Amino acid sequence: MNKLKKIFLTAVTTLTVVTAATAGEEPAAEGYRNNRHPLLQKDYIQLPLGTIRAEGWIHDQLARMRDGMTGHLDKIYTKVMGPRNGWLGGDGDVWERGPYWIDGLLPLAYLLNDQALVEKVPPWIEWTLASQKPNGYFGPDTDRDYEPGLQRDNAKDWWPKMVMLKVMQQYYTATQDRRVIDFMTRYFRYQLDELPKNPLGKWTFWGEQRGGDNLMVVYWLYNITGDKFLLDLGELIHKQTFNWTDIFLNQNHLRRQHSLHCVNLAQGFKEPIVYYQQGKDSEQIQATRQAVNDIRHTIGLPTGLWGGDELLRFGKPTTGSELCTAVEMMFSLETILEVTGDMQWADYLERVAYNALPTQVTDDYSARQYYQQTNQIAVTREWREFSTPHDDTDLLFGELTGYPCCTSNLHQGWPKFVQNLWYATADNGLASLLFAPSQVTARVAGGIEVNLKEETTYPFEETVRYHVSFTDKKVKKAFFPFHLRIPGWCKQPVVKLNGKLLTVDAYPGTVTRINREWKEGDILSLELPMEVTVSRWYENSAVVERGPLVYALKMNEKWEKKAFEEDKSDVYGKWYYEVTSDSPWNYALPARSFSPDRIKEAFTVEKSNTITSYPWNTENAPIRIKTKAMRLNGWTQVRGSAGPIPYYTQQGKDFSDEETIELIPYGCTTLRITEFPVR
């Protein structure tokens, strides 16, 4: 690995910029809890819920969630989220769906400081606390007869309790309610006693494959209480969890179709790194890196996810990718980033968040799509080539189309992403490792409370500006380190302080740490020039990228709301959206456009003068890329999808004359071609 070259600085003030080291034995951040010995000391520490506020377009995103499904799921999906839910003491659904909703609703409520949303949380918290038995068990405990649309069995399964543990953890960070600590301590003592008799896989395989979610909360509690039995429990949970380290290093699951459930892979992805905090075996780090490499060349999709409709599929552009996979992979990457401090995971996280997530939910958050396709030319009621179809509803936008798990689970995506925009650092500073308009109020060295306002329209804009101020107006300055991520795709970052250039010769994929005395009114700016690149994917197809965004063919989109037949409505909801287009889509890109000496000329970037508060649709897409393409004469629609075609071929001419096409960010599209044949 290349060493960081000497850094040259030009500024009026004296400051130091260095590259952040990997996680090691460093002092705890000012007032924020790092891992307790013997767990691995982290460079970055998640801040309490409520210290970070979304602004700009991402605040608008959260507000749409509040006004849409997330804020009203108890009314929209009353059968499951209403009073009959087992997690409210009812005789209805006793499994994952209720906890899933609260796992996203709770952080949304506190991020927005929305009292109406906050008031929806306590009934779930209070019933859960009150449900705990003298032996430590909590949650529903009674299996009941099947009822359509409800999961009324496996009440004692370990898996849904893992989701509720995450809920309780977030509730504590927001409220400091000490009952949570006592509650978890009793439950984890119960687990230590009970797991040898009834292991994680006793009731379902979900608990066994998702044990990393259980493990991370055990370590969180250990950092608060220091109870040694929690380390013993950590070893036991790790031993009973599906061996993801071995799967990634030594087995062929990622090179074999139908080997795993797509969401289990997303959740299992973090387990080696979660356990690394205790095990400290470099194989656990190596395993996740190997998994990324294998996924990239087998099941991988350009969104950062993989073919998985629900079973793993090789990364054909018409395979499905489940919405739960997106939000769970985001949560895994957030966890991995905090533990490792490795910026490749921040790049990966932004790829998923800024490409896969926006396109799979409607603008008003009234409906979502169970599967998405990277080459998606129609959203219609047709049976497609999915490994796990749910009649002909998987691509439709609706409240319950496909399968209802995503209706319940999608809500954690954006709120937890916002919660990870900023971190406390082990050297008593603050870190901006993911970029979006936001503001953080947190303590730094000396216990001084600082406000950092991040002004940007990233990922569409190339500049991020940080405004420094202090909560106590008597404080005018403070010395603390500020960590800034340099994305792996950015070749020539520019850092300025109060308009004056800081020449930083740093490699992409590193963290730049600026130690200085910060003053009220300081403005630090980070410019991240984005260049058009072309990556190769399924069968050497071409994907156009720029910065963190993938680009796709812009198509006319006609949305039509339709009603389900009466016999379908109980399963899939009463209505759905179809999306169709009259635009041509069967384009290939000329190979000559990708050569280094032609790419700038071949792809013309156009930027809107203003960016709206909601940029994620075809009308508001703020960036456009124009390029030449040719229509392929024989590429036609088959069963509602783009039909089979040689994505790369040396055959004779099978295309028409060149014409200009327009590409927009993938996350702004519903219909699209993303992986282009090459001619």
Solvent accessible surface area in square Angstrom, and as a share of the most:
residue,aa,sasa,rsa
1,M,238,1.06
2,N,115,0.59
3,K,178,0.75
4,L,53,0.27
5,K,116,0.49
6,K,151,0.64
7,I,35,0.18
8,F,114,0.47
9,L,64,0.32
10,T,88,0.51
11,A,38,0.29
12,V,117,0.67
13,T,47,0.28
14,T,131,0.76
15,L,17,0.08
16,T,67,0.39
17,V,8,0.05
18,V,48,0.28
19,T,50,0.29
20,A,19,0.14
21,A,68,0.52
22,T,113,0.66
23,A,21,0.16
24,G,26,0.25
25,E,139,0.62
26,E,49,0.22
27,P,92,0.58
28,A,57,0.44
29,A,5,0.04
30,E,54,0.24
31,G,58,0.56
32,Y,16,0.06
33,R,129,0.47
34,N,9,0.05
35,N,6,0.03
36,R,98,0.36
37,H,139,0.62
38,P,50,0.31
39,L,2,0.01
40,L,24,0.12
41,Q,24,0.11
42,K,18,0.08
43,D,8,0.04
44,Y,2,0.01
45,I,6,0.03
46,Q,72,0.32
47,L,4,0.02
48,P,44,0.28
49,L,16,0.08
50,G,23,0.22
51,T,31,0.18
52,I,0,0.00
53,R,86,0.32
54,A,7,0.05
55,E,48,0.21
56,G,49,0.47
57,W,8,0.03
58,I,0,0.00
59,H,76,0.34
60,D,33,0.17
61,Q,4,0.02
62,L,0,0.00
63,A,15,0.12
64,R,68,0.25
65,M,1,0.00
66,R,72,0.26
67,D,91,0.47
68,G,9,0.08
69,M,0,0.00
70,T,0,0.00
71,G,1,0.01
72,H,78,0.35
73,L,0,0.00
74,D,30,0.15
75,K,152,0.65
76,I,64,0.33
77,Y,15,0.06
78,T,67,0.39
79,K,88,0.37
80,V,0,0.00
81,M,2,0.01
82,G,4,0.04
83,P,111,0.70
84,R,88,0.32
85,N,0,0.00
86,G,3,0.03
87,W,1,0.00
88,L,48,0.24
89,G,47,0.45
90,G,20,0.19
91,D,58,0.30
92,G,0,0.00
93,D,0,0.00
94,V,1,0.01
95,W,21,0.07
96,E,11,0.05
97,R,8,0.03
98,G,0,0.00
99,P,0,0.00
100,Y,5,0.02
101,W,2,0.01
102,I,0,0.00
103,D,0,0.00
104,G,0,0.00
105,L,0,0.00
106,L,0,0.00
107,P,1,0.01
108,L,0,0.00
109,A,0,0.00
110,Y,42,0.16
111,L,4,0.02
112,L,28,0.14
113,N,112,0.58
114,D,28,0.15
115,Q,114,0.51
116,A,69,0.53
117,L,5,0.03
118,V,21,0.12
119,E,107,0.48
120,K,50,0.21
121,V,1,0.01
122,P,51,0.32
123,P,70,0.44
124,W,8,0.03
125,I,0,0.00
126,E,72,0.32
127,W,64,0.22
128,T,0,0.00
129,L,26,0.13
130,A,85,0.66
131,S,22,0.14
132,Q,27,0.12
133,K,82,0.35
134,P,144,0.90
135,N,92,0.47
136,G,0,0.00
137,Y,13,0.05
138,F,0,0.00
139,G,5,0.05
140,P,11,0.07
141,D,53,0.28
142,T,62,0.36
143,D,83,0.43
144,R,90,0.33
145,D,121,0.63
146,Y,173,0.66
147,E,45,0.20
148,P,80,0.50
149,G,37,0.36
150,L,8,0.04
151,Q,33,0.14
152,R,31,0.11
153,D,74,0.38
154,N,44,0.23
155,A,1,0.00
156,K,94,0.40
157,D,0,0.00
158,W,6,0.02
159,W,0,0.00
160,P,1,0.00
161,K,1,0.00
162,M,1,0.00
163,V,0,0.00
164,M,0,0.00
165,L,0,0.00
166,K,7,0.03
167,V,0,0.00
168,M,0,0.00
169,Q,34,0.15
170,Q,28,0.12
171,Y,23,0.09
172,Y,13,0.05
173,T,36,0.21
174,A,28,0.22
175,T,53,0.31
176,Q,108,0.48
177,D,28,0.15
178,R,136,0.50
179,R,108,0.39
180,V,0,0.00
181,I,3,0.01
182,D,70,0.36
183,F,1,0.00
184,M,0,0.00
185,T,25,0.15
186,R,116,0.42
187,Y,1,0.00
188,F,0,0.00
189,R,129,0.47
190,Y,28,0.10
191,Q,0,0.00
192,L,55,0.27
193,D,91,0.47
194,E,32,0.14
195,L,0,0.00
196,P,88,0.55
197,K,125,0.53
198,N,28,0.14
199,P,54,0.34
200,L,0,0.00
201,G,34,0.32
202,K,105,0.45
203,W,78,0.27
204,T,21,0.12
205,F,97,0.40
206,W,52,0.18
207,G,0,0.00
208,E,58,0.26
209,Q,23,0.10
210,R,9,0.03
211,G,0,0.00
212,G,2,0.02
213,D,0,0.00
214,N,1,0.00
215,L,0,0.00
216,M,32,0.14
217,V,0,0.00
218,V,0,0.00
219,Y,4,0.01
220,W,42,0.15
221,L,0,0.00
222,Y,0,0.00
223,N,15,0.08
224,I,23,0.11
225,T,44,0.25
226,G,15,0.14
227,D,40,0.21
228,K,135,0.57
229,F,22,0.09
230,L,0,0.00
231,L,23,0.12
232,D,87,0.45
233,L,0,0.00
234,G,0,0.00
235,E,73,0.33
236,L,35,0.18
237,I,0,0.00
238,H,42,0.19
239,K,163,0.69
240,Q,33,0.15
241,T,7,0.04
242,F,48,0.20
243,N,85,0.44
244,W,0,0.00
245,T,17,0.10
246,D,40,0.21
247,I,7,0.03
248,F,2,0.01
249,L,41,0.20
250,N,110,0.56
251,Q,72,0.32
252,N,69,0.35
253,H,22,0.10
254,L,3,0.01
255,R,119,0.43
256,R,101,0.37
257,Q,72,0.32
258,H,100,0.45
259,S,24,0.15
260,L,8,0.04
261,H,26,0.12
262,C,1,0.00
263,V,3,0.02
264,N,0,0.00
265,L,0,0.00
266,A,0,0.00
267,Q,1,0.00
268,G,1,0.01
269,F,0,0.00
270,K,0,0.00
271,E,2,0.01
272,P,0,0.00
273,I,1,0.00
274,V,0,0.00
275,Y,20,0.08
276,Y,42,0.16
277,Q,12,0.06
278,Q,33,0.15
279,G,30,0.29
280,K,90,0.38
281,D,65,0.34
282,S,82,0.53
283,E,86,0.39
284,Q,14,0.06
285,I,27,0.14
286,Q,100,0.44
287,A,0,0.00
288,T,0,0.00
289,R,120,0.44
290,Q,61,0.27
291,A,0,0.00
292,V,38,0.22
293,N,79,0.41
294,D,14,0.07
295,I,6,0.03
296,R,78,0.28
297,H,135,0.60
298,T,35,0.20
299,I,0,0.00
300,G,8,0.08
301,L,4,0.02
302,P,0,0.00
303,T,2,0.01
304,G,8,0.07
305,L,1,0.01
306,W,1,0.00
307,G,0,0.00
308,G,0,0.00
309,D,0,0.00
310,E,27,0.12
311,L,64,0.32
312,L,0,0.00
313,R,28,0.10
314,F,78,0.33
315,G,3,0.03
316,K,57,0.24
317,P,1,0.01
318,T,3,0.02
319,T,1,0.01
320,G,0,0.00
321,S,3,0.02
322,E,2,0.01
323,L,0,0.00
324,C,2,0.01
325,T,1,0.00
326,A,0,0.00
327,V,1,0.01
328,E,0,0.00
329,M,0,0.00
330,M,1,0.01
331,F,25,0.10
332,S,0,0.00
333,L,0,0.00
334,E,5,0.02
335,T,13,0.08
336,I,0,0.00
337,L,0,0.00
338,E,25,0.11
339,V,5,0.03
340,T,17,0.10
341,G,19,0.18
342,D,35,0.18
343,M,5,0.02
344,Q,66,0.30
345,W,5,0.02
346,A,0,0.00
347,D,32,0.17
348,Y,28,0.11
349,L,0,0.00
350,E,1,0.00
351,R,59,0.22
352,V,0,0.00
353,A,0,0.00
354,Y,0,0.00
355,N,0,0.00
356,A,0,0.00
357,L,2,0.01
358,P,9,0.06
359,T,7,0.04
360,Q,0,0.00
361,V,9,0.05
362,T,12,0.07
363,D,51,0.26
364,D,78,0.41
365,Y,6,0.02
366,S,30,0.19
367,A,0,0.00
368,R,0,0.00
369,Q,0,0.00
370,Y,2,0.01
371,Y,0,0.00
372,Q,3,0.01
373,Q,1,0.00
374,T,2,0.01
375,N,0,0.00
376,Q,0,0.00
377,I,7,0.04
378,A,8,0.06
379,V,0,0.00
380,T,18,0.10
381,R,53,0.19
382,E,61,0.27
383,W,125,0.44
384,R,10,0.04
385,E,70,0.31
386,F,17,0.07
387,S,37,0.24
388,T,39,0.23
389,P,52,0.32
390,H,28,0.13
391,D,45,0.23
392,D,24,0.12
393,T,0,0.00
394,D,5,0.03
395,L,2,0.01
396,L,0,0.00
397,F,2,0.01
398,G,0,0.00
399,E,34,0.15
400,L,25,0.13
401,T,0,0.00
402,G,2,0.02
403,Y,79,0.30
404,P,17,0.10
405,C,14,0.09
406,C,0,0.00
407,T,0,0.00
408,S,0,0.00
409,N,0,0.00
410,L,3,0.02
411,H,0,0.00
412,Q,2,0.01
413,G,2,0.02
414,W,2,0.01
415,P,0,0.00
416,K,13,0.06
417,F,0,0.00
418,V,0,0.00
419,Q,14,0.06
420,N,4,0.02
421,L,0,0.00
422,W,0,0.00
423,Y,0,0.00
424,A,0,0.00
425,T,0,0.00
426,A,2,0.01
427,D,38,0.20
428,N,36,0.19
429,G,1,0.01
430,L,0,0.00
431,A,0,0.00
432,S,0,0.00
433,L,0,0.00
434,L,0,0.00
435,F,0,0.00
436,A,0,0.00
437,P,6,0.04
438,S,0,0.00
439,Q,53,0.24
440,V,0,0.00
441,T,43,0.25
442,A,1,0.01
443,R,90,0.33
444,V,0,0.00
445,A,33,0.25
446,G,70,0.68
447,G,34,0.33
448,I,50,0.26
449,E,65,0.29
450,V,0,0.00
451,N,22,0.11
452,L,0,0.00
453,K,75,0.32
454,E,1,0.00
455,E,72,0.32
456,T,9,0.05
457,T,43,0.25
458,Y,0,0.00
459,P,0,0.00
460,F,4,0.01
461,E,43,0.19
462,E,39,0.17
463,T,29,0.17
464,V,0,0.00
465,R,64,0.23
466,Y,0,0.00
467,H,55,0.25
468,V,4,0.02
469,S,32,0.20
470,F,0,0.00
471,T,67,0.39
472,D,72,0.37
473,K,134,0.57
474,K,180,0.76
475,V,33,0.19
476,K,124,0.52
477,K,110,0.47
478,A,5,0.04
479,F,123,0.51
480,F,0,0.00
481,P,9,0.05
482,F,1,0.00
483,H,4,0.02
484,L,0,0.00
485,R,0,0.00
486,I,2,0.01
487,P,0,0.00
488,G,37,0.35
489,W,65,0.23
490,C,0,0.00
491,K,138,0.59
492,Q,130,0.58
493,P,18,0.12
494,V,41,0.24
495,V,2,0.01
496,K,62,0.26
497,L,7,0.04
498,N,79,0.41
499,G,64,0.61
500,K,107,0.45
501,L,86,0.43
502,L,1,0.01
503,T,63,0.37
504,V,18,0.10
505,D,59,0.31
506,A,13,0.10
507,Y,70,0.27
508,P,52,0.33
509,G,30,0.29
510,T,27,0.16
511,V,6,0.03
512,T,3,0.02
513,R,50,0.18
514,I,1,0.01
515,N,37,0.19
516,R,4,0.01
517,E,71,0.32
518,W,1,0.00
519,K,91,0.39
520,E,70,0.31
521,G,53,0.51
522,D,8,0.04
523,I,66,0.33
524,L,0,0.00
525,S,15,0.10
526,L,0,0.00
527,E,48,0.22
528,L,0,0.00
529,P,51,0.32
530,M,14,0.06
531,E,74,0.33
532,V,20,0.11
533,T,65,0.38
534,V,31,0.18
535,S,24,0.16
536,R,75,0.27
537,W,35,0.12
538,Y,61,0.23
539,E,94,0.42
540,N,63,0.32
541,S,0,0.00
542,A,0,0.00
543,V,0,0.00
544,V,0,0.00
545,E,16,0.07
546,R,7,0.03
547,G,11,0.10
548,P,10,0.06
549,L,2,0.01
550,V,1,0.00
551,Y,0,0.00
552,A,0,0.00
553,L,6,0.03
554,K,79,0.34
555,M,5,0.02
556,N,93,0.48
557,E,46,0.21
558,K,121,0.51
559,W,94,0.33
560,E,64,0.29
561,K,121,0.51
562,K,77,0.33
563,A,79,0.61
564,F,15,0.06
565,E,85,0.38
566,E,158,0.71
567,D,115,0.59
568,K,51,0.22
569,S,24,0.15
570,D,111,0.57
571,V,84,0.48
572,Y,16,0.06
573,G,8,0.08
574,K,156,0.66
575,W,47,0.17
576,Y,10,0.04
577,Y,44,0.17
578,E,19,0.08
579,V,0,0.00
580,T,44,0.25
581,S,38,0.24
582,D,123,0.64
583,S,21,0.14
584,P,56,0.35
585,W,33,0.12
586,N,17,0.09
587,Y,9,0.03
588,A,0,0.00
589,L,1,0.00
590,P,3,0.02
591,A,45,0.35
592,R,118,0.43
593,S,6,0.04
594,F,32,0.13
595,S,37,0.24
596,P,127,0.80
597,D,122,0.63
598,R,92,0.33
599,I,26,0.13
600,K,165,0.70
601,E,133,0.60
602,A,21,0.16
603,F,6,0.03
604,T,72,0.42
605,V,48,0.28
606,E,61,0.27
607,K,108,0.46
608,S,41,0.27
609,N,160,0.82
610,T,108,0.63
611,I,50,0.25
612,T,64,0.37
613,S,66,0.43
614,Y,9,0.03
615,P,0,0.00
616,W,6,0.02
617,N,26,0.13
618,T,17,0.10
619,E,143,0.64
620,N,48,0.25
621,A,8,0.06
622,P,2,0.01
623,I,4,0.02
624,R,55,0.20
625,I,0,0.00
626,K,57,0.24
627,T,5,0.03
628,K,97,0.41
629,A,0,0.00
630,M,5,0.02
631,R,93,0.34
632,L,1,0.00
633,N,102,0.52
634,G,58,0.55
635,W,2,0.01
636,T,81,0.47
637,Q,92,0.41
638,V,70,0.40
639,R,139,0.51
640,G,0,0.00
641,S,8,0.05
642,A,7,0.05
643,G,5,0.05
644,P,108,0.68
645,I,27,0.13
646,P,58,0.36
647,Y,9,0.03
648,Y,100,0.38
649,T,29,0.17
650,Q,168,0.75
651,Q,96,0.42
652,G,59,0.57
653,K,142,0.60
654,D,27,0.14
655,F,50,0.21
656,S,48,0.31
657,D,114,0.59
658,E,71,0.32
659,E,67,0.30
660,T,77,0.45
661,I,9,0.04
662,E,41,0.19
663,L,0,0.00
664,I,1,0.00
665,P,0,0.00
666,Y,0,0.00
667,G,1,0.01
668,C,4,0.02
669,T,3,0.01
670,T,12,0.07
671,L,0,0.00
672,R,0,0.00
673,I,0,0.00
674,T,0,0.00
675,E,1,0.00
676,F,0,0.00
677,P,0,0.00
678,V,1,0.00
679,R,42,0.15
